[in-house]
Amino acid sequence: MSKSKELYRRAQTLLVAGVNSPVRAFHAVGGAPIFMARGRGSEMVDVDGKRYVDYLGSWGPLIFGHAPPPIIAAAEKALRLGATFGTPVESEARLAELVRAAFPSMELMRFVSSGTEACMAALRLARGYTGRRLIVKFAGCYHGHSDGLLVSAGSGAATFGHPTSAGVPREIARLTLVLPYNDATRVRKAFRSHGRDIAAVIVEPVAGNMGVVPPEKQFLRVLREETKRHGALLVFDEVITGFRLAWGGAQTVYGVRPDLTCLGKIVGGGFPVGAFGGAAKIMRRLAPLGPVYQAGTLSGNPVAMAAGIATLELLRRTRPYASLARQTARLSAGIGALAAPRGLAVTVNRVGSMFTVFFTDRPVRDGFSAMRSDARRYARFFQGLLKRGVYFPPAQLEAAFVSCAHTAADLEKTLTAVAETFEEL
């Protein structure tokens, strides 16, 4: 038995399903999860010594790959001074300066410990600021596991949410309106019916949690227009896209300025960090300046702040986005070209350095079309790549990522593995 399988058996006696996040259990792709021992650059190495070209990137944070020396050095230096104090530290302000330089819409901000926490707090703030109760989200977009966001579309025209998790009261789910992504007409209808009660619209400006789905022309602008017209707030969940697509995220790419922005992943340089921020008049409603409460013991943790500073300074200096997009376009096009002559129904969606291989012959433009993809075939695809030393996300409806550490040789190895795996499907 491999060491990884032994560790999995042990973990199952201690942790629920042997993991600390459901998708890690490989239930969507079959087999047992692989336990990793270390990473360097574009590679991960498991506990049995097998190497993988990594396109998971810890679900997005590792834009410079594993263990980049400047970021590791910054974190180590901070750790030697103390892991946490529960007091303000200078590095909080420095990281905030870098974030605001990239995201001018974030006039004031607050750091938290995860993207989930950032989205939860931003929506509480939106309700507290507007005095309204309803939230609009889009089917297939994921904003963390807070109660009001674990909902799916209802069957009626009003589209009030239904819980997608046990433990979420129906009364809470019904405070969320769920609409189709990329459907501007439904957005306008929702505001005509419920505009006076809508506190905020929250959206991934480029969806990454139904797989990668770009916004269609004018969709984000319609969200901006309708929220302004009806006095609601527009919240961009840029936990994935923030610092991934551009210095300034998707709101810079698409030219739409939200009222509030949620960040995570890259902003922490591989450490647990989230942030939310926006217009000063809104953010001043937070305690202790205002009545909306939010707090966190490890918020602004000095080690995580140091890693975030090192990451953003390196991004500001190198601006790797055009190069990353070219690499990802080459890989995505190569995968599509390998599928076509084999008669495989494959659609590859890409935005910048994010991409998803969907096993469907139809365009994927929202959560409903994403769900029509062949998840079983993706599972076989994933396992075929895994045995050839290439690590993709272990679920069909997730984003894969190219990092600055990926080389031309990595891409060639990947395309060879894809070609061989396609022959088996």
N, C-alpha and C positions, 0 to 999 in steps of 0.2 A: 504493500500500500504506500502511496506517495505521502510525503510529509504534509502536503496541503490537505489531503483527504483526512489524515489523522487529526490535524488541527481543526478541521471542520466538524468531525465527530465530537471532539472535546468542546468546541464552541457551542454546539447544539445543546449540551447539557447545562450551559451557563447563560447563553444569550438567546433571545427569542429567534427561532429559526437559524441560530448561529451567527446572526449579523446585527448591525446597528442601524441599518437602513434597508427597506424591503428589497429594492432592486438588486442589491448585492447578493441576494440569495440565489440568483440565476433561475428563478422559477419561470421566467419568460422564455428562457433559451435552453433549459434542461441542463442536466449534469450538476456537478458540485462546484461552488465558487472556488476561485484560485486565490490563495493567500500570497500577498506580495511581501518581499523582504526589503527591497531597496529600489531606487530609481536614479537614473542619471541621464540628463539630456532627453532624448526622445524615447528612451527605453525604460521598461520596468523589468525587474528580475524577481521571479517567484521563489518561494522557500525551498523549492527543489532545484533551483539554479537555472530554470528555463528563462530565456529572454524574449521579450515582446516589444515590437514597435507599438507605441501607445498612442491611440487616438481618443482615449477617454479623457486624459488630462485632468483626472480627479473631478470630472464633470464640468470642466471649464476654467478653473483658476490658473492652470499652469501654462500661461502664454509663453513663458521662456523655458518650458520643459521642467524636468525634475532636477531639484537641488542646484539651481543656478548659483554660482559662487557669490556674486554680490549680495543676493538676497539672504543666503544662508549666513554670510558674514555679518550682515546687519542684525539679523535675529540673534545670533550668538552674542554679539556685543551688548545688545539690550538685555539679554537673559542674565549675563554676568552682573548686571547692575540691579537685578531684581525682577522676578517674574510678574508680579502684580502688586499694586499698592492700595487700590480702592480710593485713590485721590487723583486729581488732575495731574497730567504729565505734559511736558513740552511737546512731545511728539504728536499728541492729538491735534494740536493747532497746525503743526507742519503738514501732516497728512491732509487736514481739512483745506489748507491753502492750495495744495496740489489738486485736490478734487475740484475745488471751485474754479481753478484755472482752466480745467478741462470742461467743467459743467457750469457755465455761468448761471444757469437757472437755479442752481443750488446756493442761494445767497446765504442761508444758514443751514446747518445740518446737525445731525447727531449720529454718532457711531454706536452700533450694537454688535451682536456676536454672530449674526447669520442673516441671510437674505429673507428667510421666513419671518424673523423678528422685525426686519425693516418694513416688509409689506404689511404685517399686522399693525404695527405702530402707525404707519402712514395712513391707513384707512381709519383707524381710530381718530387720528388727527383731522382727517377730512370730515368725519361726522361731527367732531367737536367744533370745527371751524364753521361748517355750514348749518349746523343744527338739524340736519336731515338724517334719514336712516337707511336709505337704499344704496346698494353698491351694484354697479354693472361690471361683470367680467365676461370673458369669452370662452366658449367651450373649447377645451384642449389646452388652454393656457393654465399654467401652474404657478401659483404665487406663494407656495408654502402650505403648511398643514394646519393653519388656524381654522377654527370652526366655520366661519362664514365663507371660506374659500374652498372648502371641500364639498363642492356642490356640482351637480350636472344639470343640463337643461331640462326643464319641465315639459310636459306634453301640451300645455295650453298655449294660447297666443301670448299670454302675459309673460311666459318663459320664467316664472319664478323658480328658484332653484330647488332641487331635491338633494338630500344628503347622499354623498358617495362613501361615507364612512359611518359605521356604527358609532354611537356616542355623540353624534352631531344632531341636536334637536331640530325637528322640522321647522320650528318657529324661527330659529336662527337662519336656516337655509333659505327660508322664504324672504329674508331681507336682502338676498342677492338675486339680481336678474342676470340670467345667462343667455348670451346671444352668440350667433355664429361669427367666428373670426372672418374678417374681410367682407362683411356684409353691411355696407353703409346704410342701405335702405332700412334694415332692421334697427339700426342704431337710431335713425331719425324717428321711426315709429315708436320706439321705447321712450324717447324723450317727449314725444307728443302725448303719450299716455301717462307718463310718470315723472315728467321733468321737475315738478315742484318738490318731489320727494327724493330725488337722486342726489346723494352727497358726492359721489365720485365714480369715475370710470377708471378701472385699472386694466392695463394691457401690457403684454410683452410686445414692444414695437416691432421686433422680429421674433416670432414664436420660436422657442427652442425646446418646449416640453411636449409638443405633439410631433416631435421631429422638427427640423428646420422648415419654417414656412414664412416667406417674406410678406410684408404688407403690400396689398395691391394699391395701384395709383389712387391717391386721394383718400384712402381709408383713414390714415392717421389725421389728415387735415379735417375730415368730417368729425372725428372725435373732438378735435380742438374747437371746431366751430360750434358743435352742439353743446359741449360743456360750458363754453363761454356764454352762449345765448341763454342757457337755463340756470346759470349761477352755480354749476357743479364744478368739481375739481377734476383735472386730468392727471392721472398717476401713471408714470412710465415705470414698469418693472424692468430695470436694466441690470438685474442681478447677473444675467448671462452676457448681455450685449455691452454693458458698460466696460470700457477700455478693451473690449474684444474686437469691435468693428471699427473703432476709430478713437482717437484722443477726443473724448466728448461723446462717445457712444452713438447709439442709433438716432438720438435726437439731433445730433450734428449731421449725420448722413442724410436724414430725411427732412431736415429743416423745420421740425415741429417742436416747440418749446412747451413742456408740460408744467403743471403747477407744482408737482412733487415728483421726485425721482428716488427710486430704491436701487441700491447697489449692493454687491456682494462679490464673492468669488475672487476675481483678479484684484480688486481693491485691497484685499488682505494678503496678497503675495503668497497664497498657499496656507495661510492661517485663518482661523475662524473670525471673520470680520464682515459686518454688514453696515450699511449707512442709509439714511433717508434724509432728504432735504428739499428745500424749495424756496419760494418767496418768503422774505423775512416776515411779512405781516401774517403769513400762515404759521410759520415755524414758531413765532413768539406766543402762540397759543399753547405750546408745550409747557409743562411744569419745569422749573418753578416760576416761569414768567406768566403762565396761563393755567387754565383749569384741566387740560388734557394730560393725564398722568402716563409716564413711561420711565422706566429705570432698568439698570442692569449692573450686577456686581462686576463683571469682567468687561463691560463696555469700555473701549479705549485702552484695552490691555497694551502695555508698552512694548511687548515683544511683537505682537501682531501689528501695532502701529509702525514699528521699525521695518518690518517686512513689507508692509504696504508702501511706505515711503520709498524704499529701495526699488520696488517694482515700478511705481509710477515715475520716479526720476529716470529710470532706465527706458521706460516707454516714451517719455517726453523727449529724451535725447536721441533715441534711435528711430522712432516713428516707423515701426516695421510693417505697417498695415498693408501697403501696396504689395510688398514681397509675400506676405502671408496669403493675401488674396490670390496672387498668381500661383503659388504652390497648391493651394486648395482647389483652384479652378483646374489645374492640370490633373490632379488626382481625381476629381469628380468627373471630368470629361473622360478620363481613362477608364473609370469604372463603367460609365455609360456605354462607351465604345466596346468594351468586352462583353457586355450583356446582349447587345443587339444581335450579333451574328449567331448567338446561341439560343435565340428565341425566348429569352427571359424577359418577363415584364418587370422592368426596373425604371424608376424615376429617381433621379438624384437632384435634390434641392440644395442650393448653396447660397449663402450670403457671407461675404468676407471669408474668414477662416473657420466658419461653421458649415457643416454639411450633414445630410442624412440620406442614406440609401433606402428608399422605399420599394418594397416589392409589390408594385402595382403599375399598370400601363396607363393610368389616368393621372392628370395633374393633381397635385396635392396643394390645396389652397386654404384648407381649414381643418378643424378637428374631425369633422365627419368624413372627409375624403381621406384623411390620414388613417382613420380607423378601418378603411376598406383595404389597407395593405395586408399582404399575406404574412402574418406574424410567424407562422410555422416555418415558412421558407426562410424568413430572416433568421430564425433560430438555427437552422442548418447552416446558413451562411456564416453566422457568428462562430459556430463551433468549427467550421472548416478553416476560417481564418485563425482561430485560436490555436489549433494544432500546428499551424504553419508559422506561429510566432508573431501574429498580428492581433492586437487587442482593440476591438470596437466596443461601443456601448452594448451592454447585455440586455437590450430591449429594443424593439423596432421603433418605438415612438420617442426616441432620444436623439440629441445632437452629438455628433463627433467633432473633434477639434484638431486642427493642425497648429503646431507650435513653432516658435522660432528655432527650436532645436532640431526639427525634422530636416533631413538632408535629401538630396536627389536620390541617393542610394536607398534611403528609407522608402521613398515613394515607389521606386522600382521594385523593391522587395514586396511592397504591399500590392502593387498591381499584378505581380507574378502570383502571389497568394490568392488574389481575387480571381484571376483567370483559372487557376487550378480548382478553386472551390466552385466556381460557376460550372465547371465540367461535371461536378458531382451532383449538382442540383437537378 
